């Protein structure tokens, strides 16, 4: 049986796997998660990106079977492109990191993340990460132009010729426009599932 959500046809229940970025933690009360719950069941995972890339994939793997859509922010935005390649599932990358080696290299050493946990990142670990993998068939990108950590204009210029990119004025790296992005996500899911 199919149901209609905001005029879009879905299976009985849509499941989104929300993949957090570097130094994040899963918070069931986060604004983005609550907003996404308006259109789907949401599972979340916060990988430890100070671990080698294969370990990060192994951390997320148990969540993949249930997911219909992969959605990630920052390093999670990078990761969902790679998970999509492994699973064939569609993805939405939000303020994504395009080159994890370049981005993570700024944090080599021992530091505290923004939630107060200590981490150690080595050059060897950073070298295990591949780059963002665009997909015109399976992916979509959402960008806040006010991203203070990543150059959203550079991301837009790099990805717009390769896949759908939607930009929002202002905002931040945390992405402030999930509510406004919901119709875009719904339309994207409908288009992807109709091609399947």
VEXBAVEX-825860 format. One record per residue (C-alpha): residue in one letter; residue number from 1; x, y, z. Coordinates in Angstrom, 2 decimals, always signed. Each point is the difference from the previous one (the first is absolute). Layout:
N
+------+------+---------+---------+---------+
! resn ! resi !      px !      py !      pz !
+------+------+---------+---------+---------+
!    a !  NUM !       X !       Y !       Z !
...
+------+------+---------+---------+---------+
END
This chain:
196
+------+------+---------+---------+---------+
! resn ! resi !      px !      py !      pz !
+------+------+---------+---------+---------+
!    x !    1 !   +0.00 !   +0.00 !   +0.00 !
!    x !    2 !   +1.21 !   +3.51 !   -0.77 !
!    x !    3 !   -0.67 !   +3.18 !   +1.89 !
!    x !    4 !   +0.03 !   +3.64 !   -1.06 !
!    x !    5 !   +2.08 !   +2.53 !   +1.93 !
!    x !    6 !   -0.27 !   +3.62 !   -1.18 !
!    x !    7 !   -1.26 !   -1.24 !   -3.36 !
!    x !    8 !   +2.83 !   -2.50 !   -0.47 !
!    x !    9 !   -0.50 !   -3.77 !   -0.25 !
!    x !   10 !   +2.11 !   -2.17 !   +2.30 !
!    x !   11 !   +0.11 !   -3.53 !   +1.27 !
!    x !   12 !   -1.78 !   -0.72 !   +3.29 !
!    x !   13 !   +2.83 !   +1.69 !   +1.84 !
!    x !   14 !   +3.04 !   +1.83 !   -1.22 !
!    x !   15 !   +3.21 !   -0.40 !   +1.98 !
!    x !   16 !   +2.77 !   +2.60 !   -0.03 !
!    x !   17 !   +3.45 !   -0.75 !   +1.36 !
!    x !   18 !   +1.41 !   +3.31 !   +1.23 !
!    x !   19 !   +3.82 !   -0.11 !   +0.07 !
!    x !   20 !   +1.55 !   +2.68 !   +2.19 !
!    x !   21 !   +3.21 !   +1.89 !   -0.68 !
!    x !   22 !   +3.36 !   +0.19 !   +1.74 !
!    x !   23 !   -0.10 !   +0.31 !   +3.79 !
!    x !   24 !   -3.79 !   -0.27 !   +0.17 !
!    x !   25 !   -2.23 !   -2.14 !   +2.16 !
!    x !   26 !   -3.44 !   -1.46 !   -0.54 !
!    x !   27 !   -2.65 !   +2.20 !   +1.59 !
!    x !   28 !   -3.62 !   -1.16 !   -0.40 !
!    x !   29 !   -1.08 !   +3.59 !   +0.73 !
!    x !   30 !   +2.07 !   +1.64 !   -2.75 !
!    x !   31 !   -1.94 !   +2.41 !   -2.21 !
!    x !   32 !   +1.03 !   -1.76 !   -3.20 !
!    x !   33 !   -1.03 !   -3.42 !   +1.27 !
!    x !   34 !   -3.37 !   +1.29 !   +1.24 !
!    x !   35 !   -0.62 !   +1.73 !   -3.33 !
!    x !   36 !   +0.90 !   -3.11 !   -2.01 !
!    x !   37 !   -2.37 !   -2.03 !   +2.20 !
!    x !   38 !   -2.85 !   +1.91 !   -1.70 !
!    x !   39 !   +0.57 !   -2.08 !   -3.13 !
!    x !   40 !   +1.70 !   -3.19 !   +1.22 !
!    x !   41 !   +1.22 !   -2.20 !   +2.80 !
!    x !   42 !   +3.51 !   +1.20 !   +0.83 !
!    x !   43 !   +2.92 !   -2.03 !   +1.29 !
!    x !   44 !   +3.23 !   +1.82 !   +0.71 !
!    x !   45 !   +3.65 !   -0.91 !   +0.36 !
!    x !   46 !   +2.99 !   +2.14 !   +0.96 !
!    x !   47 !   +3.14 !   -1.73 !   -1.29 !
!    x !   48 !   +3.42 !   +0.64 !   +1.53 !
!    x !   49 !   +1.85 !   +1.59 !   -2.92 !
!    x !   50 !   +3.27 !   -0.15 !   +1.94 !
!    x !   51 !   -0.13 !   -3.73 !   -0.83 !
!    x !   52 !   +1.17 !   -1.31 !   -3.40 !
!    x !   53 !   -2.54 !   +0.11 !   -2.82 !
!    x !   54 !   -0.63 !   -3.81 !   -0.06 !
!    x !   55 !   -0.84 !   +0.13 !   +3.73 !
!    x !   56 !   -2.46 !   +2.84 !   -0.62 !
!    x !   57 !   -1.71 !   -2.05 !   -2.72 !
!    x !   58 !   -0.20 !   -2.96 !   +2.41 !
!    x !   59 !   -1.60 !   +2.23 !   +2.67 !
!    x !   60 !   -2.75 !   +1.13 !   -2.38 !
!    x !   61 !   -0.58 !   -3.36 !   -1.74 !
!    x !   62 !   -2.54 !   -1.37 !   +2.55 !
!    x !   63 !   -2.33 !   +2.94 !   -0.73 !
!    x !   64 !   -0.03 !   -0.33 !   -3.79 !
!    x !   65 !   -2.50 !   -2.81 !   -0.60 !
!    x !   66 !   -2.89 !   +1.91 !   +1.54 !
!    x !   67 !   +0.76 !   +3.31 !   -1.76 !
!    x !   68 !   -1.87 !   +1.15 !   -3.11 !
!    x !   69 !   +1.85 !   +3.33 !   -0.16 !
!    x !   70 !   +3.46 !   +0.94 !   +1.27 !
!    x !   71 !   +0.34 !   +3.58 !   +1.23 !
!    x !   72 !   +3.22 !   +1.40 !   +1.41 !
!    x !   73 !   +1.41 !   +3.31 !   +1.15 !
!    x !   74 !   +3.61 !   +1.18 !   -0.45 !
!    x !   75 !   +2.20 !   -3.13 !   +0.24 !
!    x !   76 !   -3.27 !   -1.95 !   +0.07 !
!    x !   77 !   -0.83 !   +1.70 !   -3.32 !
!    x !   78 !   +3.21 !   -1.39 !   -1.44 !
!    x !   79 !   -0.64 !   -3.42 !   +1.54 !
!    x !   80 !   -3.52 !   -0.46 !   -1.40 !
!    x !   81 !   +1.40 !   +0.29 !   -3.54 !
!    x !   82 !   +2.26 !   -2.97 !   +0.69 !
!    x !   83 !   -2.76 !   -1.94 !   +1.77 !
!    x !   84 !   -2.23 !   +0.61 !   -3.01 !
!    x !   85 !   +2.68 !   -1.49 !   -2.25 !
!    x !   86 !   +0.09 !   -3.10 !   +2.23 !
!    x !   87 !   -3.76 !   -0.42 !   +0.34 !
!    x !   88 !   -1.60 !   +1.68 !   -3.01 !
!    x !   89 !   -2.18 !   +2.07 !   +2.37 !
!    x !   90 !   -0.71 !   +3.68 !   -0.70 !
!    x !   91 !   +1.70 !   +2.70 !   +2.05 !
!    x !   92 !   -0.32 !   +3.63 !   +1.02 !
!    x !   93 !   +3.31 !   +1.65 !   +0.90 !
!    x !   94 !   -0.38 !   +3.11 !   +2.18 !
!    x !   95 !   +2.90 !   +2.49 !   +0.10 !
!    x !   96 !   +2.25 !   -2.91 !   -0.96 !
!    x !   97 !   +3.76 !   -0.33 !   +0.30 !
!    x !   98 !   +1.37 !   -0.64 !   -3.50 !
!    x !   99 !   +3.58 !   -0.93 !   +0.88 !
!    x !  100 !   +0.19 !   -1.62 !   +3.45 !
!    x !  101 !   +3.79 !   -0.28 !   -0.11 !
!    x !  102 !   +0.33 !   +3.75 !   -0.45 !
!    x !  103 !   -2.69 !   +0.85 !   +2.56 !
!    x !  104 !   +1.09 !   -2.52 !   +2.64 !
!    x !  105 !   +3.70 !   +0.88 !   -0.32 !
!    x !  106 !   -0.74 !   +3.25 !   +1.88 !
!    x !  107 !   -0.82 !   -2.13 !   +3.07 !
!    x !  108 !   +3.00 !   -2.34 !   +0.08 !
!    x !  109 !   +1.14 !   -0.42 !   +3.59 !
!    x !  110 !   -1.91 !   -0.20 !   +3.28 !
!    x !  111 !   -2.89 !   +2.43 !   +0.44 !
!    x !  112 !   -3.46 !   +0.37 !   +1.50 !
!    x !  113 !   -3.05 !   -0.10 !   -2.24 !
!    x !  114 !   -2.86 !   +2.47 !   +0.34 !
!    x !  115 !   -1.82 !   -2.25 !   +2.48 !
!    x !  116 !   +3.07 !   -0.20 !   +2.28 !
!    x !  117 !   +1.35 !   -3.45 !   -0.87 !
!    x !  118 !   +3.73 !   -0.51 !   -0.53 !
!    x !  119 !   +1.09 !   -1.55 !   -3.30 !
!    x !  120 !   +3.29 !   -0.77 !   -1.69 !
!    x !  121 !   +0.25 !   +0.14 !   -3.77 !
!    x !  122 !   +3.08 !   -1.27 !   -1.82 !
!    x !  123 !   +1.32 !   +0.65 !   -3.51 !
!    x !  124 !   -0.27 !   -3.73 !   -0.67 !
!    x !  125 !   -3.71 !   +0.01 !   +0.90 !
!    x !  126 !   -0.68 !   +3.11 !   -2.12 !
!    x !  127 !   +1.68 !   -1.66 !   -3.00 !
!    x !  128 !   -2.62 !   -2.81 !   +0.05 !
!    x !  129 !   -2.84 !   +2.31 !   -1.07 !
!    x !  130 !   -1.09 !   +0.24 !   -3.66 !
!    x !  131 !   -1.75 !   +3.04 !   -1.48 !
!    x !  132 !   -3.69 !   +0.93 !   -0.37 !
!    x !  133 !   -1.65 !   -2.05 !   -2.75 !
!    x !  134 !   -2.57 !   +1.98 !   -2.05 !
!    x !  135 !   -3.04 !   -1.76 !   -1.44 !
!    x !  136 !   -2.46 !   +1.59 !   -2.40 !
!    x !  137 !   -2.30 !   -3.03 !   +0.32 !
!    x !  138 !   +0.04 !   -0.71 !   +3.73 !
!    x !  139 !   +1.01 !   +3.22 !   +1.73 !
!    x !  140 !   -0.95 !   +3.55 !   +0.90 !
!    x !  141 !   +1.93 !   +2.72 !   +1.86 !
!    x !  142 !   -1.34 !   +2.67 !   +2.37 !
!    x !  143 !   +2.20 !   +2.99 !   +0.85 !
!    x !  144 !   -0.24 !   +2.94 !   +2.38 !
!    x !  145 !   +1.91 !   +2.88 !   -1.56 !
!    x !  146 !   +0.79 !   +1.26 !   +3.50 !
!    x !  147 !   +2.08 !   -3.12 !   +0.79 !
!    x !  148 !   +2.86 !   +1.32 !   +2.15 !
!    x !  149 !   +2.14 !   -3.17 !   -0.22 !
!    x !  150 !   -0.19 !   -1.04 !   -3.65 !
!    x !  151 !   +0.00 !   +2.13 !   -3.15 !
!    x !  152 !   -3.56 !   -0.56 !   -1.22 !
!    x !  153 !   +0.59 !   +1.96 !   -3.22 !
!    x !  154 !   +2.92 !   -2.29 !   -0.82 !
!    x !  155 !   -2.13 !   -3.07 !   +0.78 !
!    x !  156 !   -2.81 !   +1.35 !   -2.18 !
!    x !  157 !   +2.37 !   +0.69 !   -2.90 !
!    x !  158 !   +1.58 !   -3.47 !   +0.27 !
!    x !  159 !   -3.23 !   -2.00 !   +0.28 !
!    x !  160 !   -2.66 !   +1.92 !   -1.94 !
!    x !  161 !   +1.18 !   -1.33 !   -3.40 !
!    x !  162 !   -0.13 !   -3.56 !   +1.38 !
!    x !  163 !   -3.18 !   -0.28 !   +2.08 !
!    x !  164 !   -2.96 !   +1.98 !   +1.43 !
!    x !  165 !   +1.15 !   +2.71 !   +2.43 !
!    x !  166 !   -2.40 !   +2.22 !   +1.97 !
!    x !  167 !   +1.30 !   +3.07 !   +1.82 !
!    x !  168 !   -1.48 !   +2.08 !   +2.80 !
!    x !  169 !   +1.01 !   +3.54 !   +0.90 !
!    x !  170 !   +1.58 !   +0.46 !   +3.41 !
!    x !  171 !   -0.06 !   -2.86 !   +2.45 !
!    x !  172 !   +3.08 !   -1.73 !   +1.39 !
!    x !  173 !   +2.05 !   -3.17 !   -0.18 !
!    x !  174 !   -2.60 !   -1.66 !   +2.25 !
!    x !  175 !   -2.55 !   +0.66 !   -2.81 !
!    x !  176 !   -2.87 !   +2.25 !   +1.02 !
!    x !  177 !   -2.50 !   -0.79 !   -2.76 !
!    x !  178 !   -1.16 !   -3.59 !   +0.51 !
!    x !  179 !   -3.65 !   +1.06 !   +0.24 !
!    x !  180 !   +0.25 !   +1.87 !   -3.31 !
!    x !  181 !   +1.88 !   -2.93 !   -1.54 !
!    x !  182 !   -2.68 !   -2.62 !   +0.84 !
!    x !  183 !   -1.96 !   +0.52 !   -3.25 !
!    x !  184 !   +3.25 !   -0.37 !   -1.99 !
!    x !  185 !   +0.81 !   -3.22 !   +1.84 !
!    x !  186 !   -3.51 !   -1.35 !   -0.56 !
!    x !  187 !   +0.12 !   +0.83 !   -3.73 !
!    x !  188 !   +3.45 !   -1.56 !   -0.27 !
!    x !  189 !   -1.13 !   -3.23 !   +1.70 !
!    x !  190 !   -3.02 !   -0.21 !   -2.28 !
!    x !  191 !   +2.18 !   +0.48 !   -3.11 !
!    x !  192 !   +2.57 !   -2.57 !   +1.12 !
!    x !  193 !   -2.56 !   -2.62 !   +1.01 !
!    x !  194 !   -1.93 !   +0.44 !   -3.25 !
!    x !  195 !   +3.20 !   -0.81 !   -1.92 !
!    x !  196 !   +0.59 !   -3.17 !   +2.05 !
+------+------+---------+---------+---------+
END
